[in-house]
Amino acid sequence: MSGTAVYAGSFDPPTNGHVWMIERGAVLFERLVVAVARHPEKHYTFPLEQRLGWLETICASMPNVQVTDIQNKFLAHYAREIGAGHILRGIRDEEDYRYERGMRYINSDLNPDATTVFLMPPRSLGQVSSSFVKGMIGPDGWEPIIRGYVPGPVFEDLRAWASRGDGD
């Protein structure tokens, strides 16, 4: 494939599944825009600046990847705004498929020129989500488990966050 794609999410926090998607997107597209969602009515665990910083660190070695944020916009409209002909989405399981199928149709209604591209991560990353990661932090022995699900810089920040008691 070629051209520009946008991969959007809350990345609250970024997981190794997100990294896998970004790495694959960087290979598939000439330009990949990783867009951190900012919805004014949604509560995020980690501030936007931290989520952007994590992604900028993660993507630093990928010259064709740009990290940015989108606020209160439909993804399909944002894709048109930045000239992205593709919307990159991940599907981990049947539940994701049902949701993403519906979103694909809506995005197509909003921007018929954007093609949704679905990728399925490897089995080892198939059940890892930001919510899962946050839910595992705290009990004795959580560190070695979570270390395998998030990039190093994210893990270090999560460990500091948990030690301050923010993860309770």
N, C-alpha and C positions, 0 to 999 in steps of 0.2 A: 504494500500500500504506500501511498505517498500523501503529501499534503499535511494539513494541520488537524489535530484531534484535541479534544478537551476531555480531561478525566477529572471529575468533580466529586467531592465528598466532604464530610466534616473532619476527618482525620483526627479524631478526638479520643485517643492518640493514634498516630500512624502505626500500622502493624507491618509485619513481614509480607502479608498478603497485599497490602497497598504497594509495598516496594516491588513485589513481583509484577504487579500490574503496570507500574511506572516503567520498570525496566523493559517489559515487553512492548509497551506503547512507544518507548523511545526507539526501539528497533523497527517497529512497524510504520512509524510516521516520521516525516521530515521534521515536524515540530509538534511537541506535545506540551499543552498547557495544563498544568496541575492546578486546579482551582479549589481553594478552601472555601467551603460554604459559610456564609454569615447570614443567618436568618434572625431578624430582630426578636422574634417570639420564641426562639429555641434556646434552651439553656445548655451551654457547653461546659464540660469539666475543666478544660484548659483554655486559656485565653488565645485569641486569634494570633497574636504575635508569637506565642510559643509554638503553635501548630505550624505557622509559616516558617519559623526558624528551623524546626525539625525537618520539614520538607526541603528547605533550601540546603541544609546539610546533607540530607539523603541524596539529593539530586545534583550536588556540586560536580560530580564527575561525568554528568550527562549534558553535554553542551547544547543539545537540541531540546532540552526540557526547561520550561519557564514555570516558576511558581508564582501564583497570584491569589487574590481572593475575589469572591463575588458576593455582593450584598443584595439580598432581596430582589433577585432577578430569576426568571425562568431560565433553566440551563439551555434550552433550545434557542432562546433569544440571545443569551450570552455567546453561544457558539457562533451565531450569525454575526454578532458584533465584532468578534475577534477573527472572523474569516475561517472558522473551523468547519470543515466539511464532514467531520466525524465526531461522534460522542462515544467515548470508550467507557464501558461498564463491565463490572465483574459479576459473575454468577457462581455462588458457592454451593447452592442447593436448590431444591424444588421451590422453597419459599421465595428465595431471591428471584428465581425464574419467573414466577407468577407476578411479582411486583415489577420487575424490570421489563417484562413483556408489556404490561400496561403503560409503563412510563415511555417505552419505545413508541407506542402508538400516539400517545399524547405529544411527545417531542416531535414526531413526524407531522402532526396536525399543526403545531406551532412553527415548525421550520422544516418544510418538506425537502430542503436541500441538504440537511444533515442526516447522515447515515449512522445508525447506532451499530457499534461493533461490540460483541460480547466475547469476553475471555473467561475461561474457567481455570482457576489456579490448581496447582497440584494438590493431591489428597492431603498432604501434610499441612496445608494452609487452608483447607476447605472449611473448617469450622471456626477459624480465628476471626474475630471481629473486635472492634474497639470496645464495645460493651462487654464482651467476654473477658478481654484483658483487664478492664477496670474492675470487673466483678471478682477476679481471682486475686487481686492485691489485698494483702493484709494477713491472712492466716499463716501460721508457721510454715515455712518451706515454699512460700510463693515465688521467691526470687529465681530459682533455677527453672521453674516452669515458665514464667513470663519472659525470662531472658531468651528463650527459644522462639518467642512469638513477636518480638519487637526489635527494631534496629538498636544497636548499641547506645547511641546518644539518647534515644527515647527511654531505654531501660534505665540509664543512669538518672535521668530526670524523674522517672516514676519512683525509683528507690528513694530519692531525696523527698519527693512529694509524700510518699507513704511514711517516711520517718518524721515528717512534720505533723503527721496526723490528719493530713488533708484527705487521705483515702478512706477515712472512716465513714 
